[in-house]
Amino acid sequence: MSFSQVEIDSLSKLKTSSFLGILGSVMVVVYSVTYYLVFLPITLAYRGEVHPSPGMLRFQLIPDIVIELVAGAIQLLIFYYARQGFKGLSTINIPTKNGMTGATILIVFAIIGLLIGVPLILFFEFVELPFLLSAPPASSIPSPTLVLFAVLALVLLVFALVGFAGLILVIISEYSLGNRYGEGLIKLGSILQIIPFLDFVGYILLYFGFSNAINKVRSGFQIPQQVQQPPQQVYQVGFGSLSASGLARFTLYSPKSVAITSAVLGLFNQQVRAQSIYPSILSPGQNVIEVNFGPLQLTKGSYFVDLTLGDGSALRVYVIL
């Protein structure tokens, strides 16, 4: 798989994460409107008058359980696809480790939220809260109930703080990708994720921003030269490939005619020198270079090739198997 294909696949996963964010936000909005228009008036109608029937409790409880579980599952998928996207970009030396760490934190806490947080919230909403609302004004709240409230508040606080830290790390990586691909939609969308009630807009902007980034990579998008390399030096264009037969293929831009005197494939515990380089002399402009290292026994991943040029300069290029 080529570098560009890995990049496209990784950006597609981030796009999928954004789409799931849109879906989750729409579901929460629809349920919130339904709750305030249907479930809350019914609850208030029974407050202080009669105890709701078992059928009425099921009418309120079952939709809430379903929504909580579905929302938790969607959150888990959002962070999973985001982590996979960041991980793929990291394998081709695009700095997204902050995003991987943040998404991992959010995945763990989404799982904890499904297993522990949701049952606690449902217990409070449908057991403790009705008891407090129906209790006579003069009665005091039992101390076990106060302890339960304190524990629940502490759990929610920890969830909020750690989740916030994970989200910040994700936003940092998304914003850097916005800079890399020149996409203001990604930068603005990443920031809006942290603002309540605007995260829906943020996910929409991220979805279209990553779509634009994918189209740019497919059309041969290049990082601006002033950011990637000094303009008067030889530099790599895009990403290279490495086959199991040991053939490395990459593109170099050169401002002048200069020879490639040697090429060495860097491995963990050894270096493999090139058997042949074609063409061995760079012409002004873009040059497609093929370097034969002979058969290799390597695992799939990214590798680098150190080149020595005729003018004494050195250049490292990256290839993926």
DRENFIMI-373479 format. One line per 3 residues: number of its first residue (from 1); their letters; for each residue x, y, z of C-alpha. Coordinates in nm, 3 decimals, decimal comma. Example, Ala and Ser with C-alpha at 12.3 -4.5 7.8 and 13.67 -1.06 7.14 Angstrom:
1	as	1,230 -0,450 0,780; 1,367 -0,106 0,714
This chain:
1	msf	0,000 0,000 0,000; 0,143 0,342 -0,095; 0,189 0,633 0,142
4	sqv	-0,089 0,827 -0,028; -0,334 0,536 0,008; -0,252 0,503 0,379
7	eid	-0,308 0,876 0,414; -0,642 0,860 0,230; -0,762 0,563 0,436
10	sls	-0,665 0,736 0,762; -0,839 1,060 0,666; -1,145 0,855 0,566
13	klk	-1,159 0,710 0,918; -1,148 1,062 1,064; -1,427 1,157 0,823
16	tss	-1,631 0,858 0,944; -1,572 0,968 1,304; -1,709 1,312 1,217
19	flg	-2,016 1,160 1,049; -2,088 0,954 1,360; -2,052 1,273 1,563
22	ilg	-2,320 1,436 1,349; -2,545 1,131 1,390; -2,498 1,127 1,766
25	svm	-2,565 1,499 1,799; -2,888 1,474 1,596; -3,004 1,184 1,812
28	vvv	-2,937 1,377 2,135; -3,122 1,685 2,005; -3,425 1,481 1,895
31	ysv	-3,442 1,298 2,226; -3,398 1,619 2,428; -3,688 1,784 2,245
34	tyy	-3,900 1,470 2,291; -3,812 1,454 2,660; -3,913 1,812 2,734
37	lvf	-4,231 1,790 2,527; -4,348 1,444 2,636; -4,171 1,276 2,926
40	lpi	-4,110 1,577 3,152; -4,472 1,707 3,145; -4,596 1,358 3,231
43	tla	-4,349 1,332 3,520; -4,450 1,672 3,657; -4,818 1,582 3,626
46	yrg	-4,765 1,296 3,870; -4,540 1,488 4,110; -4,695 1,523 4,454
49	evh	-5,026 1,372 4,348; -5,014 0,999 4,283; -4,742 0,745 4,229
52	psp	-4,687 0,657 3,863; -4,811 0,315 3,760; -4,560 0,044 3,657
55	gml	-4,670 0,094 3,299; -4,596 0,467 3,323; -4,252 0,400 3,470
58	rfq	-4,171 0,164 3,182; -4,297 0,430 2,940; -4,035 0,669 3,083
61	lip	-3,758 0,423 3,164; -3,724 0,211 2,851; -3,667 0,498 2,601
64	div	-3,411 0,654 2,835; -3,217 0,328 2,869; -3,218 0,274 2,493
67	iel	-3,101 0,629 2,420; -2,827 0,614 2,683; -2,694 0,285 2,545
70	vag	-2,714 0,390 2,179; -2,551 0,726 2,253; -2,272 0,550 2,445
73	aiq	-2,214 0,307 2,159; -2,199 0,590 1,905; -1,950 0,777 2,125
76	lli	-1,735 0,466 2,142; -1,736 0,437 1,762; -1,655 0,808 1,721
79	fyy	-1,341 0,775 1,930; -1,248 0,436 1,781; -1,250 0,565 1,422
82	arq	-1,068 0,883 1,530; -0,795 0,676 1,695; -0,760 0,452 1,388
85	gfk	-0,727 0,759 1,167; -0,462 0,920 1,387; -0,277 0,588 1,415
88	gls	-0,266 0,546 1,036; -0,132 0,898 0,983; 0,129 0,842 1,254
91	tin	0,267 0,538 1,066; 0,360 0,765 0,775; 0,532 1,019 1,002
94	ipt	0,247 1,268 1,027; 0,252 1,389 1,391; -0,081 1,277 1,540
97	kng	0,028 1,100 1,861; -0,160 1,353 2,074; -0,478 1,256 1,894
100	mtg	-0,409 0,884 1,944; -0,359 0,937 2,318; -0,668 1,156 2,351
103	ati	-0,887 0,916 2,155; -0,762 0,623 2,365; -0,858 0,809 2,684
106	liv	-1,203 0,882 2,544; -1,251 0,519 2,435; -1,170 0,393 2,786
109	fai	-1,408 0,638 2,949; -1,681 0,568 2,695; -1,659 0,201 2,793
112	igl	-1,663 0,289 3,163; -1,958 0,517 3,097; -2,152 0,233 2,934
115	lig	-2,072 -0,018 3,207; -2,092 0,203 3,518; -2,196 0,559 3,443
118	vpl	-2,523 0,481 3,265; -2,652 0,245 3,538; -2,568 0,504 3,806
121	ilf	-2,749 0,781 3,623; -3,053 0,562 3,558; -3,063 0,455 3,924
124	fef	-3,052 0,818 4,035; -3,315 0,928 3,783; -3,568 0,651 3,835
127	vel	-3,511 0,540 4,197; -3,365 0,817 4,410; -3,511 1,120 4,232
130	pfl	-3,875 0,999 4,242; -3,828 0,919 4,613; -3,708 1,273 4,684
133	lsa	-3,987 1,432 4,480; -4,256 1,229 4,657; -4,110 1,270 5,008
136	ppa	-4,298 1,507 5,245; -4,133 1,850 5,277; -4,067 1,800 5,647
139	ssi	-3,883 1,472 5,606; -3,506 1,472 5,599; -3,294 1,310 5,330
142	psp	-3,141 0,984 5,459; -2,763 0,994 5,496; -2,712 0,695 5,258
145	tlv	-2,882 0,900 4,990; -2,650 1,193 5,055; -2,350 0,959 5,028
148	lfa	-2,483 0,825 4,698; -2,524 1,181 4,566; -2,168 1,267 4,670
151	vla	-2,024 0,955 4,503; -2,222 1,016 4,184; -2,113 1,381 4,173
154	lvl	-1,748 1,279 4,221; -1,767 1,017 3,945; -1,923 1,267 3,705
157	lvf	-1,655 1,525 3,793; -1,372 1,281 3,722; -1,539 1,180 3,397
160	alv	-1,569 1,543 3,293; -1,207 1,635 3,374; -1,042 1,332 3,215
163	gfa	-1,274 1,342 2,915; -1,195 1,712 2,872; -0,820 1,637 2,873
166	gli	-0,866 1,363 2,612; -1,076 1,592 2,393; -0,810 1,865 2,410
169	lvi	-0,546 1,621 2,281; -0,776 1,518 1,994; -0,841 1,884 1,908
172	ise	-0,466 1,959 1,901; -0,407 1,687 1,640; -0,712 1,785 1,435
175	ysl	-0,605 2,149 1,433; -0,253 2,053 1,319; -0,407 1,850 1,035
178	gnr	-0,606 2,159 0,937; -0,277 2,347 0,906; -0,113 2,064 0,714
181	yge	-0,383 2,043 0,447; -0,470 2,413 0,446; -0,826 2,340 0,562
184	gli	-0,985 2,612 0,774; -1,296 2,393 0,814; -1,094 2,135 1,007
187	klg	-0,936 2,399 1,231; -1,266 2,571 1,310; -1,454 2,242 1,349
190	sil	-1,197 2,108 1,594; -1,239 2,414 1,818; -1,620 2,408 1,808
193	qii	-1,619 2,052 1,945; -1,535 2,189 2,287; -1,822 2,440 2,296
196	pfl	-2,155 2,300 2,426; -2,442 2,307 2,172; -2,195 2,394 1,894
199	dfv	-2,026 2,055 1,875; -2,289 1,956 1,617; -2,167 2,236 1,387
202	gyi	-1,808 2,136 1,465; -1,865 1,779 1,346; -2,026 1,906 1,024
205	lly	-1,726 2,130 0,953; -1,485 1,845 1,029; -1,676 1,614 0,794
208	fgf	-1,646 1,851 0,498; -1,290 1,952 0,595; -1,165 1,592 0,593
211	sna	-1,352 1,533 0,266; -1,160 1,823 0,112; -0,831 1,690 0,254
214	ink	-0,896 1,347 0,098; -0,962 1,508 -0,241; -0,639 1,708 -0,212
217	vrs	-0,431 1,397 -0,142; -0,594 1,214 -0,434; -0,512 1,504 -0,666
220	gfq	-0,144 1,504 -0,566; -0,155 1,764 -0,287; 0,189 1,875 -0,170
223	ipq	0,283 2,040 0,156; 0,401 2,398 0,086; 0,772 2,399 0,012
226	qvq	0,852 2,674 0,263; 0,716 2,452 0,540; 0,847 2,117 0,425
229	qpp	1,192 2,196 0,283; 1,409 2,496 0,198; 1,334 2,590 -0,165
232	qqv	1,693 2,553 -0,292; 1,752 2,199 -0,167; 1,660 1,856 -0,300
235	yqv	1,349 1,727 -0,122; 1,099 1,444 -0,142; 0,765 1,498 -0,312
238	gfg	0,480 1,302 -0,156; 0,559 0,957 -0,019; 0,745 0,657 -0,156
241	sls	0,679 0,284 -0,170; 0,884 -0,025 -0,092; 0,809 -0,371 -0,232
244	asg	0,894 -0,711 -0,086; 1,135 -0,760 -0,376; 1,339 -0,471 -0,238
247	lar	1,247 -0,203 -0,493; 1,203 0,143 -0,343; 1,030 0,403 -0,557
250	ftl	0,997 0,773 -0,468; 0,992 1,118 -0,624; 1,251 1,389 -0,561
253	ysp	1,251 1,753 -0,661; 1,590 1,903 -0,743; 1,666 2,266 -0,832
256	ksv	1,979 2,157 -1,021; 2,152 1,860 -1,180; 2,322 1,648 -0,912
259	ait	2,420 1,281 -0,876; 2,299 1,033 -0,615; 2,618 0,862 -0,500
262	sav	2,473 0,617 -0,248; 2,147 0,496 -0,092; 2,112 0,302 0,234
265	lgl	1,794 0,147 0,371; 1,783 0,199 0,747; 1,660 -0,096 0,951
268	fnq	1,648 -0,153 1,326; 1,965 -0,359 1,352; 2,132 -0,323 1,012
271	qvr	2,175 -0,113 0,702; 2,116 -0,238 0,349; 2,306 -0,068 0,069
274	aqs	2,148 -0,023 -0,270; 2,242 -0,259 -0,551; 2,135 -0,007 -0,815
277	iyp	1,993 0,346 -0,844; 1,803 0,466 -1,149; 1,838 0,734 -1,257
280	sil	2,154 0,809 -1,061; 2,164 1,174 -1,171; 1,886 1,414 -1,079
283	spg	1,766 1,663 -1,337; 1,615 2,002 -1,248; 1,251 1,946 -1,153
286	qnv	1,080 1,628 -1,039; 1,255 1,293 -1,072; 1,106 0,946 -1,014
289	iev	1,381 0,736 -0,855; 1,397 0,356 -0,831; 1,644 0,201 -0,587
292	nfg	1,694 -0,176 -0,579; 1,800 -0,323 -0,239; 1,739 -0,688 -0,332
295	plq	1,486 -0,924 -0,170; 1,385 -0,821 0,183; 1,212 -0,995 0,472
298	ltk	1,035 -0,707 0,640; 0,702 -0,651 0,811; 0,458 -0,399 0,672
301	gsy	0,525 -0,045 0,790; 0,725 0,268 0,713; 1,102 0,281 0,652
304	fvd	1,357 0,543 0,554; 1,631 0,560 0,293; 1,938 0,780 0,347
307	ltl	2,074 0,929 0,026; 2,412 1,090 -0,030; 2,431 1,342 -0,314
310	gdg	2,722 1,441 -0,532; 2,747 1,788 -0,375; 2,810 1,631 -0,032
313	sal	2,461 1,686 0,107; 2,246 1,412 0,261; 1,875 1,349 0,228
316	rvy	1,640 1,111 0,409; 1,332 0,991 0,222; 1,046 0,779 0,358
319	vil	0,890 0,474 0,200; 0,619 0,231 0,310; 0,594 -0,142 0,258
